[in-house]
């Protein structure tokens, strides 16, 4: 009989899940819901946050809400930032950021120590956004540099968590994602440099 993979072994021993993920759904249709269901099938505990206002997204990124080791921002991207949903005039007037969440807008707002942040939006895989998240304490940032075809986002994250479930490191899992095919090769990984003690 083949040896069980690490995450499955933990589930077989009685654990309810092997990791947890927060899916922050920034008004992109069904992507966040599909990711939540898919990851649930991988024995991952998932919390989903449908986000309609920038103030709510920034609250989650500020660390005010206890968060899981992995945080997926299901979003659209443009001009190197995360697109924010349009709001009515009264709500928009109360937002700290309008239209697009850029690296500059994120600076000094992200407080996610040791979390892995995954953004799904086109062009969110850029060094400026990555640096803003890493400066906010994140262990790693993952996102597509280009504009992958919509449904391949689900595939990329499925492959990533399948490889993590098998006990691979984040870097090894991302290597598997990037070499899956040309479309998935657009995904990038940035990791915070840690000093050896």
Secondary structure, 3 states (H helix, E strand, C coil): CCCCCHHHHHHHCCCCCCEEEEEEECCCCCHHHHHHHHHHCCCEEEEEEECCCHHHHHHHHCCCCCCCCEEEEECCEECCEEECCCCCHHHHHCCCCCCEECHHHHCCCCCCCCCEEEECCCCCCCHHHHHHHHHCCCCEEEEECCCCCCCHHHHHHHHHHHHHHCCCCHHHHHHHHHCCCCCHHHEEEEECCCCCC
